[in-house]
Amino acid sequence: MANQILPSHSPMRAFCLKWVSGTKVSKYYGCYGYGCNDNIANPPRVKEEDLIIVYRDFRQYRNQAGQLTVTPDVQNIHFHLNTNCVRKRYPNFSGINVVVPNDFMPLLMQEHVDCIRNQIGVTL
């Protein structure tokens, strides 16, 4: 099955690639608490860190008292561009589930393409 190429404004609920640059994203909430670093370098230190995976769902986090809390509404949940990180929360995740917005294609550099292939097993 090939990856879906959709407009970046698609309302479809799916795992999507997202640029870090130009956003206010600063935390990985999807895999946080599973032994992953939760801070997102923004701006990214290297080109390969400029892409993350985003999914819309109820976000879980620990409140100030340390209790596990769930957001009352669906929010963006960010993951490292790494199959293992996404699988910590969604065990059935596969790289073929990732939507690549069609406006990404002309902006991807070879470093991005290599990272996507190496980290989530998708060849563009």
C-alpha positions in Angstrom: 0.0 0.0 0.0 1.4 3.4 -1.0 1.4 6.4 1.3 -1.4 8.8 0.9 -0.6 12.2 -0.5 -3.2 14.7 0.6 -3.5 18.5 0.8 -2.1 19.7 4.1 -5.5 21.2 5.0 -7.2 17.8 4.8 -9.7 17.3 7.6 -9.0 13.5 7.6 -8.0 12.2 11.0 -4.7 10.5 10.3 -1.1 10.4 11.2 0.6 13.2 9.2 4.0 14.6 8.7 4.4 18.1 10.0 7.1 20.7 9.8 8.5 22.0 13.1 9.9 25.2 11.7 7.3 28.0 11.7 5.2 26.4 14.5 5.1 26.8 18.3 5.4 23.1 18.8 7.8 22.4 21.8 6.8 19.0 23.3 6.4 15.4 22.2 3.2 14.4 24.1 2.6 11.2 22.2 5.6 9.2 23.4 6.4 11.3 26.6 6.6 9.1 29.6 7.8 6.1 27.6 11.5 6.9 28.0 11.6 9.5 25.2 12.9 13.0 25.4 9.8 15.3 25.4 11.5 18.5 24.2 11.3 19.5 20.5 14.1 21.6 19.3 12.4 24.5 17.7 14.1 25.7 15.6 15.5 22.3 14.7 19.2 21.7 15.2 19.5 19.7 11.9 17.3 19.2 8.9 16.3 15.7 10.0 14.6 17.1 13.1 12.4 19.4 11.1 9.8 16.7 10.5 7.6 15.2 13.2 4.5 13.0 13.1 1.2 14.5 14.3 -2.1 12.8 15.2 -5.3 14.2 16.6 -6.6 12.5 19.7 -7.3 13.0 23.4 -3.9 14.0 24.9 -2.8 12.4 28.1 -0.5 14.3 30.5 0.4 14.5 34.2 -1.1 17.4 36.0 0.7 19.4 38.7 -0.3 16.7 41.3 1.3 14.0 39.1 -2.1 12.5 38.2 -2.7 11.2 34.7 -5.1 13.6 33.1 -6.8 13.5 29.7 -7.8 16.6 27.7 -11.6 17.1 27.3 -11.2 17.7 23.6 -9.1 16.3 20.7 -5.8 18.0 20.3 -2.6 17.5 18.2 -0.3 14.9 19.6 3.3 15.0 18.4 5.7 12.2 18.0 9.3 11.8 16.9 9.7 10.8 13.3 10.2 7.3 14.5 8.0 4.2 14.2 9.0 3.0 17.7 7.9 6.2 19.4 4.4 6.1 17.8 4.0 2.4 18.6 4.5 3.2 22.3 1.0 4.8 22.2 -0.5 3.1 19.1 1.0 -0.4 18.9 -0.5 -1.1 15.5 1.1 1.9 13.9 2.9 1.4 10.6 4.7 4.0 8.4 2.2 3.3 5.6 -0.4 5.0 7.9 1.4 8.4 7.6 -0.1 11.0 5.3 2.4 13.1 3.4 0.8 16.4 2.6 1.3 17.1 -1.1 2.7 20.5 -0.5 5.6 18.8 1.4 7.0 17.0 -1.7 8.8 20.0 -3.4 10.2 21.1 0.0 11.8 17.8 1.1 15.5 17.7 0.8 17.4 14.4 0.4 18.1 14.4 4.2 14.4 14.4 4.9 13.7 11.7 2.3 16.4 9.5 3.8 15.2 10.1 7.4 11.6 9.2 6.4 12.8 6.0 4.8 15.1 5.1 7.7 12.8 6.0 10.6 9.3 5.0 9.4 10.1 2.7 6.5 8.5 4.9 3.8 10.0 5.4 0.4 8.9 8.6 -1.4 
